[in-house]
Amino acid sequence: MLEEYVSRIEEACGAERDFIVILKYAKREEAMKKILEKCKIERTLSGVLVKGRYKDAEVSVFRTGKLILKGLKERKEAEQILEELLA
C-alpha cells in the first residue's frame, strides 16, 4: 500500500521522532481523502493544513501532499500507521 501512495519517508531532526511523508503527486488527493476520513480532525488552517489525531500520533496534512507524523517511536511505527490510514 505504501508503494502506491508514498514517494518517500524522512525522519525530522529534533528531540522527538517526527516523520515527514511525501505523497506521490498523482495519488495525493486520493491518499489525503483516505487519511482525513480516518483521523479525528482537531484543527483546520485556511484549507492549507489539517491537523488531526490517529491513535497516539498527531497527523498534519498539508494541501501540497506532505504529511508530518508526530509522537512516534520508530520508523516501523510510522509505516504501520500509514498502512492503516491508506488501507
N, C-alpha and C positions, 0 to 999 in steps of 0.2 A: 504494500500500500504506500509506503514512504517513497519508493522509487517513482510512483505515478505522479505524486503531488509536490514532493520536496526537492528543491535544487541542491541545497546544502544546509548543514547544521554547524554552527560555530559556537565555541564557548566564549562568553564575555569575560573580560577582566574584572577583578573586584573581589571583595571578601566573600560574597555569596556566589554560588554556582548558578549563573544565569545562562540561558542558551538562546542564541539568535537563529531563527529559522527563516530561510528564504524559500518562498514557494515558487514553483515553476510558473512562468508568466502565462502560458496557455491555459493552465488549470487553476489559477489563483482564485477566480470568482467562485468556482465550484467548491474549492477547498475552504475558503473563508466562510461560505454559507454553512457547510457541514460543521465547522468548528464553532461558529456562533450559535448554532442550534443546540449544541451540547453543553455550552458554557453557561454559567449563571452570570448574566451581564450586570456589572456594577456601575459602569460609567461610560458615557459616550462623549467624545470631544469633537464637535464640529464635523462629524462624519468622516474625520480623518483617522481617528483612533477609537477603538473599543476595548475597554478593559473589562475582563471577566475572571471568573474563577472556575477551575475544573479540578475536582478532588482537592488536594492541598496546594496546587500550583496556581500562581497568578499568570494569566494569559493576556498579553497585549497584542491586539491585531491591528496592524496598520493597513490602510487602504491600498498601499503600494504592494502588498503581498508579503510583508515582513511580519514575523511573529517574535515576541520575546516571552520566554517561559522563565518564570522566577520561582524560587523556593524549592528547587530540585537538588538532589544529592549527586547524581552522576548522569552521564550521557545516556546510558541504557534506560534510565527512568524517563528521560526526555523523549527518547524514541518510542517507548511504550505508550506514553501519554499521547503522542502524535498519532500512533497507530489507532488508538481508541477514538480520538477525535475525528480522524479521517475515515473511519470504517462506515 
